[in-house]
Each structure stands twice: as C-alpha cells, then as structure tokens.
Amino acid sequence: MGTLKVRSDMARKPRIHFPGAFYHVMLRGNGGQDVFFSSEDRTRFYFLLQEGIGKYGHRIHAFCLMNNHIHLIIQVDVTPLSKIIQNLSFRYTRYINTIKNRTGHLFQGRYKAILIDADNYLLQLVRYIHNNPVRAKIVCQCKDFLWSSHNSYCGESYISWLTTSLVMSQFSDNLETARIQYIDFVDQVECEDKLTEFRNGTLGGRFLGDDCFAEKAIAKTEEKFQTRYTFKEIINVVCSEYEISPSALTKPGQRRDVSEARAVIALLSLDTEDLTLTNLAKIFRREPSGLSQAASRLQKKLLSDSDLAARVKSIKSLLKA
C-alpha cells in the first residue's frame, strides 16, 4: 500500500470570497508598460480566459483589453478569484516572455479586485468598462474598439465564453429590445463621482457598494473555512469520517465513497487560501480540473442533500476541535 505524501501548506487569512461573488478585476502592466503587442497576443489572452472558465467554472460578464491594462468583471463559483487570476496571469506572462525571449514580471504587483454589489452597480460598471477606450481617446465610440465585450452585447460579434444574459435581462426579456436599450444606456453621460468609485472602489477600496453590502459579504466569507490547516490534517479527518485509507485516494476507480471524500477534501482546500488544487492534484495523482469540477458539483449538492451537508459540517467541526 503506497504512502500518501503531503506538504504542510499553511493558510493566510483569505480574501473576501463566496460562491457567486462578482469582482471588478484590473491587471496593469509592470511600470505602466504594455501587456499586449499584437492582435495575436489578445487572441491568446481570449484563449486563456476560455480555458480558465472551463477549468474553474466562473463567468466573465464584461472585459476590455487595453494596451497596458485589462478590465474584467468576473463572477466566481467555488474557486477563489486569487487562483483564477494567478493561473491566468502566470500563463499569459509565460507566453509573452517566450515570444519576446525575455524573463521577469509582465504585470504590476498584485492585481486589483473590487467586490461588486451587482444588484446596484453591475450595469454601470459594464458601461464604465466598455467606455474605457473612449475616455482614453483611443476611439470615438465603443463599437470602434475591437477588444472589449461591447460588440458582443450589441449582437455584432459572438464570444462563446462571455456571459451577456444577466446584463441583458435587466433591460428586457426581448433580446432585440434589450440591445437597443443597452446601446442607449452605454451612450449616456457617466457621473464623474462614480468613475472614481469604479476605479478605486469604496470602503477602503475593497468594495463597490454600501456598508450594508460590505457587512453581508464579510458575513458570507466568515462562514467559510478560515482556520490554518494542512493538506495532511484535512485528508486525515476526511478519511476517518469516510472510514477509508488515505492511500485509497490515489488509486484509480470510481468507488463512490472515495470519490466523494476526494471532492470534500478539494472543497475544503479551496476554502483555505494557500492550499492549491494544483498541489492537491499531485498528491492524488489527478488533474486539477477534475478536482475543481468535483468540488463544484459537491458545492451544489450540499444545497439539496441534508445528510451530506451534515457530514461536511461534522468534518469542519472535527478540524476545529
């Protein structure tokens, strides 16, 4: 029977994260330098965005790829935003460094992410992002900039990985009517005070919303798994609960109890900041995407399966003991 080798990652206090959260993400070039040098670069970035969605299950509601910075509106599933952006920025930086035959950082320090009150700010933020090239005097109209999601909202182009339905549904249930109203909305003059909020956020730059929204978001985050645990500790407690050997987790096959135990471990690892699914996949000899999908399915199942929910709650209690 093989030995399960586990590294002792320790967790930092996690960022604000809960399934379904919306973020305005901004990635800027290191030192203000360009991050895109050709149409092929932006096309490659599209491909990496699409791959990331397939791997982590999040949604992108809007984007704008400027020369030296990037705007994204991302709605996460169970995978924290940090892992999504780290994967994206690492792979794109590797691509640029390869074609430019260079090394070093492409993006400036940590990316900026503002948690959005989507009920009150999503439409305005989409307008802000799509008007970015106009404000920068790169083009006269949003439609003239080819590397944003605006033309997809207008029906002039189609991007398979872009989610437009949520925004459009807030204008009209009829798609053609929604497009007409969306175009009229985007052309309206933006409030200068709001532009500053969209760039810098509110309440210390962490939110785009009021105090009530922030309090609710923090409460949702605090419900999650925040204590300092290692992979080994999580695996041992889960295996004890399921009455299986840790070595069973590395073996091929589809035993229901083993598969469910792996999914529970993956979900708990996602909720612990420094425990990555990439490292967990090495331990289990599985693909990270498979573990991410299993955790996502488990998260959804917890909503309807009271026995499973109770079991996971018991595991968390044992870990905290």
N, C-alpha and C positions, 0 to 999 in steps of 0.2 A: 504494500500500500504506500503510495507516494506521500511525500511531505509537502504541505502547503506552505510556501514561503511568502511571508507578509512583511512589507516595510512599515515602519512606525511613523506615518504621517501624522502631524498634529494640526489641529484646525485653528485658524484665526477666527475672530468674530465675523460672521458672514455679512455681506451687504444685504440690503433690503431685497428680498426675493420671495415670491409666492407664485404658484401656477396661475397664468392668466394676466400677470402684470405687464403693463405697457411701459416702454422706455424710449426716450429720445437719445440716441447714441450719436456721439460726434468723435470721429477719428481725424487727427490732424497730422500733417507731415512734420517730421522732425525738423525743428528750426524753421518752420514755415515753408519748407521745400515741397515740391510737387510729389505726389504719390502716383499719379497717372502720367504716362509719357506718350501714349498712343491709344487708338481705339481698341487695339488688341489687348491692352492692359485692362481696360474697362470690361471688355468681354470676358476676360479671365476672371475678373472680380465677380461678375454675374454668375459665372460657373461655380465659384467657391461659395457664393451666397446660396445657390440652389443645393449644392452638396451639403451645406450646413443644415439647411431646413430638413433634408432627408435624414440626416443623422440625429438631430436634436429635437425635431418636431415643433419648432417655433414658427411664428408667422412674421412676415415683413409687410407692413401696411403702406409704407412710403419710403422713398430714398432719393438722394441726389448726390451724384459723384462729381464734385468739383475737382479742379486740378490739384489743389493742395489739401483738401479736406473732404470728409464724407459725412453725410447725414443719413440716419436710418431710424425708422420707427419700428421697433421690434416688440412683439408680444410673445413672451416665453411660455413654455409648457412646464415640465418638471425640471429641465436642465437650467441651472442658473445662467444668467446673462454672461457672467465672467468667463465661463467655459466656452460659450458660443463665440464671444469676441476674441478670446485668446487663440482659439483654433483658426478663426478667420484671418486675424492679423498675422499670425505666425506663418500660415501657408502662403498668404499673398506676399509677405516680406521675402520669403524664401524664393518665390517666383521672380520678383523684381531683382533680388540680389543675383540670381542665376543668370538672367538675361543681360544684366548690366555688369556682370563679372565683378561684384563688389561684396563687401560684408558690412555688418552693422545694422543699426536700427533704421527703419523706414518711418515709423510713426512716433509721435511726440509723447513720451512718458505714458502715463495711464490714460486710457480713453475716458471721455466724459459721458456719463449716463444719468439722465434725469428721469425719475419715476413720474409717469403722467397720470393725471386724473382724466382718463379717456372720455368719460361721460361729458365733461365740460370743456376739454381742450383738444381733443383729437382732430376735429375738423380744422380748427385754427392752426394747429401745428402742421397739418398736411399742407395747408396754404402757405405757411411760412417756409417750409422746406422747398416746395415747388417754385416759390418766388425767389429763392436764393440767387440763381443766376441773373435774374432781372435786377435785383438790388445791387449785385456786383457789376452791373452794366456789361455783362458778357453778351446778353441777348436783350431784345426789346420786349419779347413775350415769352411766357413759359414754354409754349409749344415749340419754340425755336431751339430749345436746349434738348439735345437728344438723350442725355444720360441721367434722366430722372424718371420717376414713375408717372409724371403728369400726363403724358400722351396715352398711357395705358388707361388712365381714368377717363380720358376723352374718347376712348374707343379707337384711337388711331394706331395703336400697336398692342401687342399681346405678349405678356411675360408670364409664363406658366407658374412660376414660384411666387409671384406677387399676389397678395390678398387685397382686393379692392371692394369686396362685397359689403364689408362692415361700414365703411365710409359712405358708399353709395346708398346704402339702405337708409341712411339718415337724411337723405334728400328726398327720395321717393322709392316706392316699390317698383315703379316702372323704370327700366334701365335707361331708356332714351330721355325721359323726363329728368331723371337723376343726373345724367350727363350735362344736360342744358343748365340745370340749377348749379351743378358743381362748377362749371366754367364761369358762370356769373359770379359765384362766391369767390373763386380764386382771383378774379379781376377786381374785386373790391379793395379799397384802400385799407391797409393794415394799421392798427393802432400802434404808435411808436412805443408806448409803455409795454405793450405785450411783446414786442420784438425783443426787448431786453430780457423779459421773463423766459422767452423761448430759448434764448442763447444761454442764460445763466441760471435759470430755474428760480424757485422761491424757497424760503425757509432754509437758508444756508446753501442753496444750490443743489439740494438733493431731490427736490420735488417740483412738479408743476401742478400746483393745486393749493387748497387752503389748509388750515390747521386740522380741520376735521378729517380731510382725506389723509393727511400725513399720519394722524393718530391711528386710523383704521389700518393703514398699510403697515405700520410698525407692529400693530397688534397681530396682524396676519403672519408677519415674519417671526414674531416671538413665539408663535405656536409651533414653529418648525424646530428641527433638531439642531441645537446650537452648542452643545457641550463638547469638550475636547475628547475625541475618541480616535482610536487607530483602526485600521482595517482588521487587525487581528482580534481586537475586542468585539467589533461588530460581528465578525464571522463566527466567533466562538459562541456568542449569545444566541445568534440566529440558529446555528446548527444545534445547539442544545434544545431550543424551543421546538425545532422540527425533528429532533432525535435522529440526526444524520451525522456522518463523519465529515469534517472539513474537506478531506480528500475527495469525497463524492462530488464536490462542486466542480472539480476539474475534469471529470470523466465525461465521455460522450454519452448520448442517450437523452431521453425525454421523460424521465421519471417526474411526475407532477410535483411531488414534494420538494425534490431537488431544484427543479426549475423555479418554483415559487420562492424557495429560500434564496436563490441567486438574485431574483428580482427584488426581494425585500432588502438584501444587502446593497444592491445597486441604488435603490431609492434612498436608503439611509445615507449612503456615501455621497449622493448628490446633494443632500442637505447639510453636508459637512464640508466647509469651504475648501480645504486642501486635499480632500480625498477625490482624486480624479477617476473617471471611468476608464481612462486610458491605462492607468496603473492597475485598476481592478481587473481589467480585461487580461492583463499579463498574468495575474495571479490565477484567474480562472481558465486561461487558455481559450479565450473567446474574443470576438470582435467587439470593440467599444459600441458600435452602432446597435448591435444586438442587445447589449445590456441596457442601452438608453431606451430602446423600444420596449423592452421588458418592464423597465421602471415606469414608463409612461402608461402601459397597459395596467400595471398594478395600481397606479395612482387613480385611474378611472374606476377600477374595480372596487376600490376602497369605498367609493361613494354609495355603492349598492349592496355590498357584501358585509353585513354587520359582523359576522364571525371573523372574517379576515381583518377587518378594521380593529376588532378587539385584540386579535393576535399581535398585530403590529404595535398597538398601544402597549401591550404587555411587554414586548421586546424593548421598546423605548424606556419603559419603567425599570426594567432589569438593568439596562445600561446606565441609567441614572443612579441606581442603588449603590 
